[in-house]
Each structure stands twice: as C-alpha cells, then as structure tokens.
Amino acid sequence: MISVIITSANEKKTLLKALNRVIKNLKELTLENWEILIVSPDKESGEMVKDINNPKIKFLKDKGEGKPAALNQAFKKVTGDLIILTDGDVYIEDKSIYYILNLLNKKNVGAVTGRPVSILKKSNIFGYWSYFLTNAAHQMRLKNNSFPCSGYLYGIKNVIPEIPENSLADDGVITKKLRDKGLRVKYQPKAIVYVKYPNNFKDWLKQKVRSTGGYLQDQTSKDRSFFQEIRQGIKLFFSYPNNLKEYFWTFLLYLGRIYLWLLIFWNIKIKNKDFKKIWQRIESTK
C-alpha cells in the first residue's frame, strides 16, 4: 500500500494541480493499493475532495497548529507501508513517485528525497537566488547523503509515529529519526518537484528563518550550519554565476544569508521565540 500525504493550508489555487500531478504519478505505477490524504485546516480543501468523490482520496481537517501537528494527525490515519510526503503549493514531475519508490523499496533505505526546482525566472534577483540555493542543495545531496530530505517531496518508510509539534524543520527531524533507526537516506534527482519560491526579501527571510532555523533549533543535522554554508558558498561563488550581474546578486545573497543566520540565532537561541511566531504564511509562494 502506498500512502501520499499532501499538507496544505488555504491553498485552493494550487492544491488541485498538486493533487492531479500526484494522481497521474500513481496511475503511472498501475497500482491498485494507494491512498491520498489531504491534510488542511480550511473547509475549501475538504469541499474540493468531496467534489472529486474518489474513495481513495480522503480529507483530514487539522487543527491549524502548523505542519508538524498536521503530519502527526496524518501519520495516525495512513495505512501504507510507504509514505510519499509533499505540499499543496508545489507540483511534481511525471514519474517522480516511481523514481522515489524504486529506491525506497530497498531494505535498508528509510527515506528518499526528491529534487526541488524553482519555477521563478532566473532573470531577476529572487529567481536567481532560488536557482543558486536549489543548485547548492542539489550538489550537497549528490555528494553527501547525510544532507536532510526536502519537505517539498520525499518518501519514507512508515516507521515514524510522530514528531515534535514545535519542529521548524519537520523534514530534518524526520530525516534524523530515520537515521537513528539505522536506516539510510538516499537522494533521487530524477524525482523533480516544482516550487514557487519567495519573490521579495521580506517573504524570503520569513521562509528561511523557519526552514534553515529548524536545524539550529534542535540540531537535527550538523550538515546545515553557518560554517558549512561558508565552505560550500566559496566554491559556488566562483563556479555558478555566469556574468557580472550574477556575481553581484551572489554577493548580495551572501550578505542576506549572513543576516539570516544572525536573525535565526537571535530569534531561536537568544529570544527563544515561540513556534507559532516564527512559522508565518508566505504569501508570495502561493
């Protein structure tokens, strides 16, 4: 049995596309035993599932207390031995689930992560930043399977009953829990998920504080740190930009990342900010 969990919150505009791509992927597998569980706090998502009227597609209304809490509710409901996790504001490429399952079915593999690809235009600064950072993550995952899964698309064995509900980086927490069980985490770059990243600095900071900050929050991965970024960033600075404009944008990105890490340290380690204050909705990614 294959279970797919799609977490969503007030994303009616993008959820249907995300769902249709998942359904297409599952039909490509020619499997009969599958289910999709859409987890969302808003009634519009529930109405959409009701209109589809497919017993294999179910709706779970969560309490609106954040993605980790929503995942915990879903983990209690799904019946599959293998779980695919994705979001309602992204969409996956054809055969992505097939590629993930090819690795996930192996005995000692606990998780397989896909490859996020930006849908922004690279011709503006925030689009360029999204390509630069997704390429950096891609390179890290190719070289080092200890790099955490991407929450936009990954598959896991159904062995995680729950995660802490104040986790900023739920994907990092799940990655670590699987490794603690002696299971391996693999990267499948053929499993592509298309993502709309923030297109302004305010939203960029909000998103990165919660996603990157999660690794400082409970030290879920030693591979996500300020000093690790410095080492990786020096190499990419001289290899990724193609012209003077991109070198300048890269320089600004490095300044932004330094400011980001200072903000993360201040909010999480010094002020010990509450989860709900850090986890804010990013409108420009919807």
Contacts in CASP RR format, 6 or more apart in sequence:
PFRMAT RR
TARGET T0000
AUTHOR 0000-0000-0000
METHOD contacts of the structure
MODEL  1
MISVIITSANEKKTLLKALNRVIKNLKELTLENWEILIVSPDKESGEMVK
DINNPKIKFLKDKGEGKPAALNQAFKKVTGDLIILTDGDVYIEDKSIYYI
LNLLNKKNVGAVTGRPVSILKKSNIFGYWSYFLTNAAHQMRLKNNSFPCS
GYLYGIKNVIPEIPENSLADDGVITKKLRDKGLRVKYQPKAIVYVKYPNN
FKDWLKQKVRSTGGYLQDQTSKDRSFFQEIRQGIKLFFSYPNNLKEYFWT
FLLYLGRIYLWLLIFWNIKIKNKDFKKIWQRIESTK
1 33 0 8 1.000
1 34 0 8 1.000
1 35 0 8 1.000
1 79 0 8 1.000
1 80 0 8 1.000
1 81 0 8 1.000
1 82 0 8 1.000
2 26 0 8 1.000
2 29 0 8 1.000
2 31 0 8 1.000
2 33 0 8 1.000
2 34 0 8 1.000
2 35 0 8 1.000
2 80 0 8 1.000
2 82 0 8 1.000
2 83 0 8 1.000
2 84 0 8 1.000
2 97 0 8 1.000
2 101 0 8 1.000
3 34 0 8 1.000
3 35 0 8 1.000
3 36 0 8 1.000
3 37 0 8 1.000
3 78 0 8 1.000
3 79 0 8 1.000
3 80 0 8 1.000
3 82 0 8 1.000
3 83 0 8 1.000
3 84 0 8 1.000
3 158 0 8 1.000
4 22 0 8 1.000
4 26 0 8 1.000
4 34 0 8 1.000
4 35 0 8 1.000
4 36 0 8 1.000
4 37 0 8 1.000
4 83 0 8 1.000
4 84 0 8 1.000
4 85 0 8 1.000
4 86 0 8 1.000
4 97 0 8 1.000
5 37 0 8 1.000
5 39 0 8 1.000
5 71 0 8 1.000
5 74 0 8 1.000
5 78 0 8 1.000
5 83 0 8 1.000
5 84 0 8 1.000
5 85 0 8 1.000
5 86 0 8 1.000
6 15 0 8 1.000
6 18 0 8 1.000
6 19 0 8 1.000
6 22 0 8 1.000
6 36 0 8 1.000
6 37 0 8 1.000
6 38 0 8 1.000
6 39 0 8 1.000
6 86 0 8 1.000
6 87 0 8 1.000
6 88 0 8 1.000
7 39 0 8 1.000
7 40 0 8 1.000
7 67 0 8 1.000
7 70 0 8 1.000
7 71 0 8 1.000
7 74 0 8 1.000
7 85 0 8 1.000
7 86 0 8 1.000
7 87 0 8 1.000
7 88 0 8 1.000
8 15 0 8 1.000
8 18 0 8 1.000
8 38 0 8 1.000
8 39 0 8 1.000
8 40 0 8 1.000
8 42 0 8 1.000
8 45 0 8 1.000
8 87 0 8 1.000
8 88 0 8 1.000
8 89 0 8 1.000
9 40 0 8 1.000
9 41 0 8 1.000
9 42 0 8 1.000
9 64 0 8 1.000
9 66 0 8 1.000
9 281 0 8 1.000
10 40 0 8 1.000
10 41 0 8 1.000
10 42 0 8 1.000
10 44 0 8 1.000
10 281 0 8 1.000
11 40 0 8 1.000
11 45 0 8 1.000
11 88 0 8 1.000
11 89 0 8 1.000
11 286 0 8 1.000
12 42 0 8 1.000
12 44 0 8 1.000
12 45 0 8 1.000
12 48 0 8 1.000
13 286 0 8 1.000
14 88 0 8 1.000
14 89 0 8 1.000
14 90 0 8 1.000
14 91 0 8 1.000
14 286 0 8 1.000
15 38 0 8 1.000
15 40 0 8 1.000
15 45 0 8 1.000
15 48 0 8 1.000
15 88 0 8 1.000
15 89 0 8 1.000
16 48 0 8 1.000
17 91 0 8 1.000
18 86 0 8 1.000
18 87 0 8 1.000
18 88 0 8 1.000
18 89 0 8 1.000
18 90 0 8 1.000
18 91 0 8 1.000
18 92 0 8 1.000
19 36 0 8 1.000
19 38 0 8 1.000
19 52 0 8 1.000
19 57 0 8 1.000
19 88 0 8 1.000
21 91 0 8 1.000
21 92 0 8 1.000
21 93 0 8 1.000
22 36 0 8 1.000
22 84 0 8 1.000
22 86 0 8 1.000
22 92 0 8 1.000
22 97 0 8 1.000
23 36 0 8 1.000
23 57 0 8 1.000
24 94 0 8 1.000
25 92 0 8 1.000
25 94 0 8 1.000
25 95 0 8 1.000
25 96 0 8 1.000
25 97 0 8 1.000
25 98 0 8 1.000
26 34 0 8 1.000
26 36 0 8 1.000
26 97 0 8 1.000
28 94 0 8 1.000
28 95 0 8 1.000
28 97 0 8 1.000
28 98 0 8 1.000
29 97 0 8 1.000
29 98 0 8 1.000
29 101 0 8 1.000
34 56 0 8 1.000
35 56 0 8 1.000
35 57 0 8 1.000
35 58 0 8 1.000
35 78 0 8 1.000
35 79 0 8 1.000
35 80 0 8 1.000
36 56 0 8 1.000
36 57 0 8 1.000
36 58 0 8 1.000
37 58 0 8 1.000
37 59 0 8 1.000
37 60 0 8 1.000
37 74 0 8 1.000
37 77 0 8 1.000
37 78 0 8 1.000
38 45 0 8 1.000
38 46 0 8 1.000
38 49 0 8 1.000
38 57 0 8 1.000
38 58 0 8 1.000
38 59 0 8 1.000
38 60 0 8 1.000
39 60 0 8 1.000
39 62 0 8 1.000
39 70 0 8 1.000
39 71 0 8 1.000
39 73 0 8 1.000
39 74 0 8 1.000
40 46 0 8 1.000
40 59 0 8 1.000
40 60 0 8 1.000
40 61 0 8 1.000
40 62 0 8 1.000
40 70 0 8 1.000
41 61 0 8 1.000
41 62 0 8 1.000
41 63 0 8 1.000
41 64 0 8 1.000
41 70 0 8 1.000
43 61 0 8 1.000
45 59 0 8 1.000
46 59 0 8 1.000
46 61 0 8 1.000
49 57 0 8 1.000
49 58 0 8 1.000
49 59 0 8 1.000
50 59 0 8 1.000
58 77 0 8 1.000
60 73 0 8 1.000
60 74 0 8 1.000
60 77 0 8 1.000
62 69 0 8 1.000
62 70 0 8 1.000
62 73 0 8 1.000
63 69 0 8 1.000
63 70 0 8 1.000
63 73 0 8 1.000
64 70 0 8 1.000
65 165 0 8 1.000
65 276 0 8 1.000
66 165 0 8 1.000
66 275 0 8 1.000
66 276 0 8 1.000
66 279 0 8 1.000
67 170 0 8 1.000
67 279 0 8 1.000
68 163 0 8 1.000
68 164 0 8 1.000
68 165 0 8 1.000
68 166 0 8 1.000
68 167 0 8 1.000
68 170 0 8 1.000
68 173 0 8 1.000
69 165 0 8 1.000
71 85 0 8 1.000
71 163 0 8 1.000
71 170 0 8 1.000
72 162 0 8 1.000
72 163 0 8 1.000
72 165 0 8 1.000
75 158 0 8 1.000
75 160 0 8 1.000
75 161 0 8 1.000
75 162 0 8 1.000
76 161 0 8 1.000
78 158 0 8 1.000
80 158 0 8 1.000
81 157 0 8 1.000
81 158 0 8 1.000
82 101 0 8 1.000
82 104 0 8 1.000
82 105 0 8 1.000
82 155 0 8 1.000
82 156 0 8 1.000
82 157 0 8 1.000
82 158 0 8 1.000
83 155 0 8 1.000
83 156 0 8 1.000
83 157 0 8 1.000
83 158 0 8 1.000
84 97 0 8 1.000
84 100 0 8 1.000
84 153 0 8 1.000
84 154 0 8 1.000
84 155 0 8 1.000
85 151 0 8 1.000
85 153 0 8 1.000
85 154 0 8 1.000
85 155 0 8 1.000
85 156 0 8 1.000
86 92 0 8 1.000
86 151 0 8 1.000
86 152 0 8 1.000
86 153 0 8 1.000
86 193 0 8 1.000
87 151 0 8 1.000
87 152 0 8 1.000
89 196 0 8 1.000
89 285 0 8 1.000
89 286 0 8 1.000
90 116 0 8 1.000
90 152 0 8 1.000
90 153 0 8 1.000
90 193 0 8 1.000
90 194 0 8 1.000
90 195 0 8 1.000
90 196 0 8 1.000
91 193 0 8 1.000
91 194 0 8 1.000
92 153 0 8 1.000
92 191 0 8 1.000
92 192 0 8 1.000
92 193 0 8 1.000
92 194 0 8 1.000
93 191 0 8 1.000
93 192 0 8 1.000
93 193 0 8 1.000
93 194 0 8 1.000
95 190 0 8 1.000
96 114 0 8 1.000
96 153 0 8 1.000
96 190 0 8 1.000
96 191 0 8 1.000
96 192 0 8 1.000
96 193 0 8 1.000
97 191 0 8 1.000
99 188 0 8 1.000
99 190 0 8 1.000
99 191 0 8 1.000
100 112 0 8 1.000
100 114 0 8 1.000
100 153 0 8 1.000
100 154 0 8 1.000
100 155 0 8 1.000
100 188 0 8 1.000
100 191 0 8 1.000
101 112 0 8 1.000
102 188 0 8 1.000
103 109 0 8 1.000
103 112 0 8 1.000
103 186 0 8 1.000
103 188 0 8 1.000
104 110 0 8 1.000
104 111 0 8 1.000
104 112 0 8 1.000
104 155 0 8 1.000
104 156 0 8 1.000
104 157 0 8 1.000
104 186 0 8 1.000
108 182 0 8 1.000
108 183 0 8 1.000
108 184 0 8 1.000
109 157 0 8 1.000
109 183 0 8 1.000
109 184 0 8 1.000
109 185 0 8 1.000
109 186 0 8 1.000
110 156 0 8 1.000
110 157 0 8 1.000
110 159 0 8 1.000
110 178 0 8 1.000
110 181 0 8 1.000
110 183 0 8 1.000
110 184 0 8 1.000
110 185 0 8 1.000
111 149 0 8 1.000
111 154 0 8 1.000
111 155 0 8 1.000
111 156 0 8 1.000
111 157 0 8 1.000
111 174 0 8 1.000
111 175 0 8 1.000
111 178 0 8 1.000
111 183 0 8 1.000
111 185 0 8 1.000
111 186 0 8 1.000
112 154 0 8 1.000
112 155 0 8 1.000
112 185 0 8 1.000
112 186 0 8 1.000
112 187 0 8 1.000
112 188 0 8 1.000
112 191 0 8 1.000
113 141 0 8 1.000
113 148 0 8 1.000
113 149 0 8 1.000
113 150 0 8 1.000
113 151 0 8 1.000
113 153 0 8 1.000
113 154 0 8 1.000
113 155 0 8 1.000
113 185 0 8 1.000
113 186 0 8 1.000
113 187 0 8 1.000
113 188 0 8 1.000
113 191 0 8 1.000
114 149 0 8 1.000
114 150 0 8 1.000
114 152 0 8 1.000
114 153 0 8 1.000
114 154 0 8 1.000
114 187 0 8 1.000
114 188 0 8 1.000
114 189 0 8 1.000
114 191 0 8 1.000
114 192 0 8 1.000
114 193 0 8 1.000
115 134 0 8 1.000
115 138 0 8 1.000
115 141 0 8 1.000
115 150 0 8 1.000
115 187 0 8 1.000
115 188 0 8 1.000
115 189 0 8 1.000
115 190 0 8 1.000
115 191 0 8 1.000
115 192 0 8 1.000
115 193 0 8 1.000
116 134 0 8 1.000
116 137 0 8 1.000
116 150 0 8 1.000
116 152 0 8 1.000
116 153 0 8 1.000
116 193 0 8 1.000
116 194 0 8 1.000
116 195 0 8 1.000
117 134 0 8 1.000
117 192 0 8 1.000
117 193 0 8 1.000
117 194 0 8 1.000
117 195 0 8 1.000
118 127 0 8 1.000
118 130 0 8 1.000
118 131 0 8 1.000
118 134 0 8 1.000
118 194 0 8 1.000
118 195 0 8 1.000
118 196 0 8 1.000
118 197 0 8 1.000
119 194 0 8 1.000
119 195 0 8 1.000
119 196 0 8 1.000
120 126 0 8 1.000
120 127 0 8 1.000
120 130 0 8 1.000
120 131 0 8 1.000
120 196 0 8 1.000
120 197 0 8 1.000
120 199 0 8 1.000
121 127 0 8 1.000
122 128 0 8 1.000
122 131 0 8 1.000
124 199 0 8 1.000
125 249 0 8 1.000
125 252 0 8 1.000
126 197 0 8 1.000
126 198 0 8 1.000
126 199 0 8 1.000
126 200 0 8 1.000
126 201 0 8 1.000
126 204 0 8 1.000
127 197 0 8 1.000
127 199 0 8 1.000
128 246 0 8 1.000
128 249 0 8 1.000
129 197 0 8 1.000
129 204 0 8 1.000
129 249 0 8 1.000
129 253 0 8 1.000
130 195 0 8 1.000
130 197 0 8 1.000
132 236 0 8 1.000
132 240 0 8 1.000
132 250 0 8 1.000
132 253 0 8 1.000
133 253 0 8 1.000
134 195 0 8 1.000
135 236 0 8 1.000
135 240 0 8 1.000
136 232 0 8 1.000
136 233 0 8 1.000
136 236 0 8 1.000
137 147 0 8 1.000
137 150 0 8 1.000
138 189 0 8 1.000
139 232 0 8 1.000
139 236 0 8 1.000
140 147 0 8 1.000
140 223 0 8 1.000
140 232 0 8 1.000
141 147 0 8 1.000
141 187 0 8 1.000
141 189 0 8 1.000
142 187 0 8 1.000
142 189 0 8 1.000
144 223 0 8 1.000
145 184 0 8 1.000
145 185 0 8 1.000
145 186 0 8 1.000
145 187 0 8 1.000
146 179 0 8 1.000
146 185 0 8 1.000
146 221 0 8 1.000
146 222 0 8 1.000
146 223 0 8 1.000
147 187 0 8 1.000
147 221 0 8 1.000
147 223 0 8 1.000
147 224 0 8 1.000
148 169 0 8 1.000
148 171 0 8 1.000
148 172 0 8 1.000
148 175 0 8 1.000
148 176 0 8 1.000
148 185 0 8 1.000
148 215 0 8 1.000
148 220 0 8 1.000
148 221 0 8 1.000
148 223 0 8 1.000
148 224 0 8 1.000
149 155 0 8 1.000
149 156 0 8 1.000
149 171 0 8 1.000
149 172 0 8 1.000
149 174 0 8 1.000
149 175 0 8 1.000
149 185 0 8 1.000
150 171 0 8 1.000
150 193 0 8 1.000
151 170 0 8 1.000
151 171 0 8 1.000
152 193 0 8 1.000
152 195 0 8 1.000
153 191 0 8 1.000
153 193 0 8 1.000
154 171 0 8 1.000
156 174 0 8 1.000
156 178 0 8 1.000
157 178 0 8 1.000
157 183 0 8 1.000
159 178 0 8 1.000
159 181 0 8 1.000
159 183 0 8 1.000
160 174 0 8 1.000
160 177 0 8 1.000
160 178 0 8 1.000
163 170 0 8 1.000
163 173 0 8 1.000
163 174 0 8 1.000
163 177 0 8 1.000
164 173 0 8 1.000
164 218 0 8 1.000
165 275 0 8 1.000
166 275 0 8 1.000
167 173 0 8 1.000
167 214 0 8 1.000
167 217 0 8 1.000
167 218 0 8 1.000
168 210 0 8 1.000
168 211 0 8 1.000
168 213 0 8 1.000
168 214 0 8 1.000
168 217 0 8 1.000
168 275 0 8 1.000
168 278 0 8 1.000
168 279 0 8 1.000
169 210 0 8 1.000
169 211 0 8 1.000
169 212 0 8 1.000
169 213 0 8 1.000
169 214 0 8 1.000
169 215 0 8 1.000
169 217 0 8 1.000
169 220 0 8 1.000
172 214 0 8 1.000
172 215 0 8 1.000
172 220 0 8 1.000
172 221 0 8 1.000
173 218 0 8 1.000
173 220 0 8 1.000
175 185 0 8 1.000
175 220 0 8 1.000
175 221 0 8 1.000
176 220 0 8 1.000
176 221 0 8 1.000
178 185 0 8 1.000
179 185 0 8 1.000
195 285 0 8 1.000
196 284 0 8 1.000
196 285 0 8 1.000
196 286 0 8 1.000
197 204 0 8 1.000
197 207 0 8 1.000
197 285 0 8 1.000
198 204 0 8 1.000
198 206 0 8 1.000
198 207 0 8 1.000
198 282 0 8 1.000
198 284 0 8 1.000
198 285 0 8 1.000
199 284 0 8 1.000
200 284 0 8 1.000
203 282 0 8 1.000
203 283 0 8 1.000
203 284 0 8 1.000
203 285 0 8 1.000
205 259 0 8 1.000
205 260 0 8 1.000
205 263 0 8 1.000
206 280 0 8 1.000
206 282 0 8 1.000
207 282 0 8 1.000
207 285 0 8 1.000
208 260 0 8 1.000
209 260 0 8 1.000
209 263 0 8 1.000
209 264 0 8 1.000
209 267 0 8 1.000
209 278 0 8 1.000
210 278 0 8 1.000
210 279 0 8 1.000
210 280 0 8 1.000
212 224 0 8 1.000
212 260 0 8 1.000
212 261 0 8 1.000
212 264 0 8 1.000
213 264 0 8 1.000
213 268 0 8 1.000
214 220 0 8 1.000
214 268 0 8 1.000
215 221 0 8 1.000
215 224 0 8 1.000
215 225 0 8 1.000
216 225 0 8 1.000
216 264 0 8 1.000
216 265 0 8 1.000
216 268 0 8 1.000
216 269 0 8 1.000
217 268 0 8 1.000
222 228 0 8 1.000
226 261 0 8 1.000
229 257 0 8 1.000
229 261 0 8 1.000
233 254 0 8 1.000
236 250 0 8 1.000
237 247 0 8 1.000
237 250 0 8 1.000
237 254 0 8 1.000
240 246 0 8 1.000
240 250 0 8 1.000
241 247 0 8 1.000
241 249 0 8 1.000
241 250 0 8 1.000
267 273 0 8 1.000
267 278 0 8 1.000
268 278 0 8 1.000
END
